[in-house]
């Protein structure tokens, strides 16, 4: 087996700090720390350095990933560290004398007795769920230490990761990385409002049976027109609502005179590689996709993110927007066209959040998605409505086609000040919606310091009655 030599890659100061904090976590008795840092912070580089040091000490390492792109990126980072390694993944060469393996979690689950690791590294750890294939692999090696890395320490369903990890290590923030030049400043354009007026209320809350309307959001504005007007010719990634929609979107960009291609999970690897190389070189201006580019997609050349997919998942929103923030020569700032209004649901992608292993800090406007439930057809367990898999047996929930309509409208640049104003406006509208009686409206008007709350309440009740008559 080829011996490892010392790395010539210099870690950034915050990576060195993260490395020491991870070591201290193990020293203090934790088995499974979780390291959190924004997309583009260099988490793969950090754990590649850990692997290099482990290999020098003959510590056996298993690195788990869930997609081909991640396997390739991890392998490249290990090569940069001069760390000899092999693979446990379909289509990759396997060598039985290696001490470090880059593995597909799906392949490892079928070969649990082929390897006995001392350390397991879980990349994109927000995908790991105890009662699924991830948990099966981790349970097979109870004596191994575990290290999880992610930008978003909660699952796509909003649940935390404390069932698999026992210590949270939070790295640098977006603001710190932007200030140091490791991430790019971003300008965000978003719709003026999110309309929840059609959602009825009862007992001070939205009626659960009507929350499903939130799964049929409207996309505001013509994405091609906005791209042409504000960022014509810039390299753009489109996060679309379905593979079919992404294909149509690419054709639309082509018809408008731009070079565009659609890539998805079924696109052959060589075809996908050619498209990405053309995009990186600037020969291809627009790449459209559904889900493929939401995480583990390291392409700093992206200048523009066009978000057409509404989501109640903070994790997905941060993973998608994070693709756009990596620095690249000549890229002074990134642009995000948030046609789906995700910024108003989850906040700016660069704002600092208070993470915990139990999940992200509670945010009032995200609670709605967690109050509806869905039942697994296999084991009949109940999971949150936006869960991707059953939290009991791990069976994937069927994906229903989204009915997303395009509405005429303009996006406007969304600064932190404007976002704060929007959220205040949304909160006031929700308060007004929850005040279902004349007396409740009068009390709300008094709380807001109105001179004539009774007149205002009468006006609101009359408007509601007129709306019911029209409807």
Secondary structure, DSSP 8 states (H G I E B T S, - for coil): ------------HHHHHHHHHHHHHHHTT-SEEEEE--TTS-HHHHHHHHHHHHHHTT--EEEEESSHHHHHHHHHHHHHTT---EEESTTS---TT-SEEEEEHHHHTT-TTS---SEEEETTGGG--TTSHHHHHHHHTTTSEEEEEESS-S-TTS--STTT--EEEE---HHHHHHTTSB--EEEEE-S----TTS-EETTEE-GGGGGGGGS-EEES-HHHHHHHHSTT--EEEE-SSHHHHHHHHHHHHHTT--EEE--TTS-HHHHHHHHHHHHHTS--EEEESSTTSSS---TT--EEEE----S-HHHHHHHHHTT-B--TT---EEEEETT-HHHHH--TTS---EETTEE---GGGGGGGS-EEE-TTT--EEETT-SB-TTT--B--------EEE----EE--HHHHHHHHHHHHHHHHHHH--SHHHHHHHHHHTT-S-HHHHHHHHHHHHHHHHHH-
